[in-house]
Amino acid sequence: MEAQDLLLTTVVSVSPLINPLPRNFLPVFVKSPARTTSARRQVLTSATSLKREKDPKKRVVVTGMGLVSVFGNNVDTYYDSLLAGENGITLIDKFDASKYPIRIGGQIRGFNVDGYIEAKKEPKLDDQQWYCIVAGKKALEDASLGGDESSKINKDRAGILVGSGVGCPTKISDAVECLRNRGHQKMSPFFAPYILPSMGPALLAMDLGFMGPNYSISAACATSNFCFYAAANHIREGNVDLMIAGGVEAFLVPLAVAGFSASGALSKRNDDPKTASRPWDKDRDGFVVGEGAGVLVMESLEHAMKRDAPILAEYLGGAVNCDAYHVTSPRSDGLCVSSCIQSCLVDAGVSVEEVNYINAHATSTVNGDLAEIKALKKVFKKTTGIKMNATKSMIGHGLGAAGGLEAIATIKAIQTGWLHPTINQFNQEPGIEFDTVANRKQEHEINVAISNSFGIGGHNSVVAFSAFKP
């Protein structure tokens, strides 16, 4: 065995999927002994021995999708816009950005809470919480569990896990301004609870009456996939029947935009926002900040079949790990990312050869895009027949919400058989080798899809989906 292959095998064997995590880590990620033993055995055997979950109590299916996006709050409209290659990046006008070095973003416009949030609650909430509640309720509607249909849910066994990479920057910014200009006596009594990233899921649970697991994971740009992975494990371990899971972000406020501008990570194409986000293009100069929410209703197959639910796709498995390398830069060799992809496939019971679509993380950063490509090449030795695209080329980088919005794009691709283009492919980096669906949509029958999300701090997460087959 070549040294590189040996090294990869060693990394996989010590990934978080297989070995228990430190005691101070979130307990939901710790596998049961049976699954741990099974996963270790699968890594050490050939790909042909991998088997997908058969138990309907442990198979996890997606029955609903909800979002808030630059293309509106309707899933079909969102995906039709992506297929058409529309660009949602514009000049920011939520605040006066004229004096900022970065003045572009994937800004939510025309957002309406009518019918989803009581008017008396609106003034108190952060945009992040509005997006979370609306996306969550729309996902339930999509799952045929909205309104009176919610009576079908055993609310003791229904949970919510919607994460955020940043939290509630609007509330924090407003509070800082109030403290500076008006004094502490004028601080809102809602400030302390309403800045918590977990308050969005909590408010949604209060509205719906869901009394199962309820919390928020913050893993930077990998947040949504962390939430899908954890939610699926709650279902597989028999703790719940149903979870609303995904990510949300409302980042376009002066404090946040100024902070990321200072980091040098953002594109400076203020005079040409439509071409600013250009993954894998040689002339890319950074990512474009976006915002929104993307959530899924995830259920055990047994629960979904009992209520004759509309099954949109099957969640096959996932994995999470950490580069343990640098605050902002990914490992240039993509080593831990490749091990995360491999661990995801083990959890899913999927061989490398079965994967033929990748929704890439692909932020449009100079180093990040190539590190991901290197990681993918470590796993997929043959790239022929594999299609890969970048949703962020059209909507920007939604940070904690990115994986949620990309999971919805992935599932719509599975359903429709059409892949959206990666736009702004003017001068592609040499050596990419994958078909990046450049500039025009492509028809493609998906066997197994993976969706990648990697975050500042080295947080890595990968999830796998396929069409549901009884």
N, C-alpha and C positions, 0 to 999 in steps of 0.2 A: 504493500500500500504506500502511495506517495505520502511524503511528510505533510503536505497541505491537507490531503484527505484525512489523515490521522488526526490532525489538529482540529478539523471541523467536527469529526466524530467525537472528540473529547469535549469540545465546547457544547455540543448538543446534550451530551450526557450530564452536564452540570447546569442545564438551563433551569429557570424557575418553574417550568412546566413539570419537570421531573423530580426535583428535590424540594423538600419543604423550605419555605421562606423563613427569614428571621422572625422571631416571636413578636417583635413589635410591628410587623407588617400587617396589612389588612388580612384578617383571617379568611375572608371569602376566597382568596386565591389558593389556599392550601388544598391540594387534592386529597381525596380519601385514600387510605392505604391500597385499596384494590386498584384504583385508577393509577396510582403512582407506580405500582408494580407492573401493571399492564403497559404503561407508557415506556418504562425502562426496557422491558422485554422487546417492545416494538422497535425501539431505536437500534437494538443490537441484532435484529433479524432483518431479512431482506424486505424490499418494498412489497413483494407479492404477498407477504403475510399480514399486511396492514388490513384491518377490517373496520368498516364504519359501524357506528352504533346501531343496534337493531331494536333495543328495548324502547317501546313507545313512551315509556315514562322518562327516558333519558334523551331521546331524540328531541332536538330543539328546532322549532319552525318559526318563521316570521309570518305573522298574520295581519300586521298593520304597519303603515309608515306615515310619519308626519314631519313636516318641516316648516321652517321660516327661511326664505332665501332671497337673494337679489332678484330672482325671477318670480317672486310671489310665494304664496303659502299652499299651493296646490302641487302635489307630487307629479302629476302628468304634465302640467304646464312647465314645471321645472325641468323635467327630462326632455320634453319637446324643445325647449330653449337650448339645452345642451346639445341635442342632436343637430340643431340648426347652426351650431357654432356661434351662438350669440355671446356677446361679451358684457358682463355685468360690472366691469370696473369703470368707475367714473371719478370725477372730481368730488371731494368731500364737501358737503354743504350742511352737515349736521351742526357744525360750528365754523367759525371763521378760521380757516386753515391757511389763509393767504400768506401769513408770515412764517409758516412752518416749512422745513426743508422737504417734507413729504406731504403732498396734498391730494393723493389718490387712494381709493380703497373700494372694496366690495361692500358698498353701503346699502342697508335695507331701506327701501322706500315704500310708502303707501301701506305701511303695516297697520292692520286693523284688528282690534280685539273684540269687536262686537260679537256677542253670542258666546264668548269664551271666558271672559273675565268680567266680574261685576264692576260697574262704573265706580262704585265707592272705593274699590281697592286700587284703582289705577294710579292715583297720584303717589301712592306710597312705594310702588314697585320700581325696581331697576329694569332696564330694557332686557337684561339677561333673564329675569324672572318672567316677564311677559312672553318672551320667546319660548321659554321652557313650557309654560302652561299651555299656550296655544298649540305648539307642536305635539305635546303629549295628548291633548284632547283630540286633535285631528288624527293622530295615529289610532286612538281608540275607535273613532268613527270609521276609519278605514278597516278596522278589524271587526266591524259590526258589533261594537261594544259601547257605542256612544249613546247618550240620552237614556231612554228607558231600557235599552238593551244592557246597560251596566248591571242590571239585576241578575244577569247570568253569572256574574263574577263572585266567587267566594273571596271577599275582601280581606279576610284574614290571611289568604294565601296569594295575595297580589302585591307586588312591590314596585318601587321606582328607583332607578339608578341613572341619573342624568348628571354628567360631570361638566366641569368648566376649567379651562386652563388658567384663566385670570381671575374669575370671580365677578364682582360687581363694581367696575371702575367708575361708573357714573355716580353712584352713591358716595364713593370715597372722594371723588373730585368735588362734589357738591359740599360734602362735610368739611373738607379742608378750606374751601372758600368761605363757608359760613363761619368757621372758627376764626379765621383770619380777619374777616370784615365785620362780623357781628358779635363774636364772643361765644363762649361755651354755653351760656344760658339759652341761646337760640338753637342749639343742636337738636335735631329731631330725636325723639325717644325711640324711633324705629331704626336709627342708624346701626346700632350694634347687631341686632338680628338680621337686618336686611343686607348686610355686606357679606354674609356667609355664602359660600358657593353652594352649600346644601339647602339654602332656603327655597330655591326654585322647586326642587323635588318635594320639599316639605309642604309648600303651599299647594302644589298639585295634589299631593296625598290628602291634605285637608279638604280640598274641593271634591275629590273622588271618594274619599273614605277608605283608601287603601291602607291596610295596617300591616303589610308585610315589610320586608327589608326596605329601608329608605335612606339613601345617603348619596354623596357626591364624591367622585374620584377626581383628583387633579393630577394629571400626568402630562402637562404641557400639551403639545400638539398630538400626542398619542392618546389623549383622554377618552375619546369616544370608543375606541377599540378596547381599551381597558374595561370600560363599562359593559360592552357587549360580552366580553370574556367572563367577567365576574357574574353578570346576570345569568348567562347560560349555565355557569357552575351552580348557582342557586337552584336552578331548575333541575339540573342533573342530579344534584344531591338530595332532591325531594323536598326542599324547604318551601318551595312555592310552585304554583301552577303557571303563573304569568308574571312577566316583568315588562315595564316600560323602561327602555334603556337607550342611551345615546349621549350626545353632547350639545352644549349651547355656549355661545359667546356673544357678547355685545361690547366690542373692544374699541369702537371708533369714538373715542373721547380725547380731548387735548392731552391729558396726562399720559395716556397709553400710547398715542401716536408719537408724541414727543420722545417718550422713552425708547420705543423701538427705532425711531429715527436716529437717536444717539448711538444705538448699537451698530449701525451701518449695515443692517441686514435687509433693509427695504429697497425696492427699486426706486430710482430717482427720475423715472420717466414721467414727470408731472405734465409735460406738454403733449404726451401721447399715451394716455392711460389704457387705451384699447390694446396696445401691444406691450404693455409693461410686464405682464406675467407670461413668461415664455420658457417653460420647462424644456430642458435638453437642447436649447438653442445656444450656440456659441456666444451670442451677444447678451445673454441674460445678465442682469445686474442685481438680482435680489427678489424677494417675494413681495407680494401685495397683500396688505391686511384685509381680511374679510370678516363678516359676522353672520350670525344666524343660528339655526338649530336643526338638528337631524336626529330623530328618534325612531326606534322600532318597537313594536309589540312582539315580544318573544314568549312562546308558550311551549310546554311539553306537547309532543305530538298526541299523546293520549288525551290531554285536556282539549286541544284544538279539535280533534275528531269527535269528541263527545258533544261539542256544541256546533258541529258542522261548520267550522270556521273557514274563511277563505284563506288558503295557504299560499303565500306569495313565493316563498323560497325556503330552503332549509339551511340553518346555520350548522356547519359541519364541525367547526372547532376553531381554536385560537391559541395564542401564546403571547406572553409578555416577558421582556427581560431588560437589561440595562447595559449600556456601553461601559459605564464606570470609567470614563475617559476624560471628558472636558465639559465645561459649563455650556458652551454654545456649539462647538464643532463636533461633527460626527467622526467616528474612526474612518480614516480615509480608505482602509481596506474593506470596510463593511462587514467585518467578521461577526460581530454580535448580531447584526441585522440578519445575516444569513442563517445563523443558528436559531434566531427567532422564527424565521420562515420555516425552517426544517421542523422545529418543535410544533408549530401550528399544524403542519401536515400530519405529524404523528398523532396529535390530538384529534384531528379530523378523520384519521384512518384513510388518508389519501396519499397515493404515490406521486412523485414529482411529475411523472409522465401524464397524469390525469389533469393537471392544471393547464388551461389554455387561455386564461385571461387574467391580467393583473391591473387593478386600479392602483396606480403608483402613488406614493407620497409626493414626489416630484414638486417641490415648492418653487423652483426657479432660482435657487441659490447656487452659487458657483461650485461650492464643494459638496453640498448635500445631494444634488442630483447624481453626480458621478459616484459618490459613495454607495448610493442605493443600487445603481447599475452594477457595480462591482459585486455587491452582495447577491443580487439576483443571478449573476453569472456563476457564482459559486454553487448555487443550488440548481439552476436550470442550465445544464451543460449544452443542451440543444435548444435553441431559441426559435427554430422554425415552427410555425403554427401557433405560436403564442402571441396574442395581441396585448398591448399595454397602452393605456392612455392616462392623461392627467387632467382631472376635473378642475384643479386649481387654475388652469390656464384661462378659464372663463369666469370663475367666481372669486378668485383670490384665495388666500389661505385663512380659513375660518378658525385656526388655532384649535381650541378644544372642541369646536363643532365640526371641524374638517372631516374627521372620520365618519361622523354620522351622516353628513351630506354625501360623502363618497360611498358609504354603504348603500344608501338609497339609489345612487346612480348605478352601483354594481348590480343590485337586485333588479332594477328596471332593465338593465342590459340582459340579464338572464331571462327575464320575462319576454322582452320584445325581440331579442335576437339582433339588436342594433347597438353598436358601440358609438358613443359620441366622439368627436374628433379631439385631438390635442391641437388647439389653435396656436398661432404665432410661431409655427415651425418654419422659420425663414432660412436658417443656416445651421442645420443639426450638427451637434458634436459628433465627431467620428468615433466609431467603435461602439455605438449604442447596441446595434445588432438586433434588438427587438423591433417589431413593427409597432410604432407609436401612434398609429391611426392619425397621421399628420393631416391636419386642416380639413379633412372631410370624413363624415361618418362612414362606418363600414358595417356590413352585415356579417354576423359571426355567431355560430351556434356554440354556446358556452357549455363546457362540461363541468369544470370546477373553476371558480374564481377566487382569487385572494385579494384582499384590500389591505394596503400597508399604511401605517401611520407611525411616524418617529418624531420625538419631541426634544426640545432643548433640555439639557441635562442628561441626555442619553437614553431617554425612555423609548423603548421599542415595542410595537404591538402589531400583530398580524391576525386577521380573521379570514375564514374560508366559508364560502356559500356555494350552493348549487341549486338547480331546480329540484323541487320536491318530487320524489318517486316513492310511492307506497311500498 
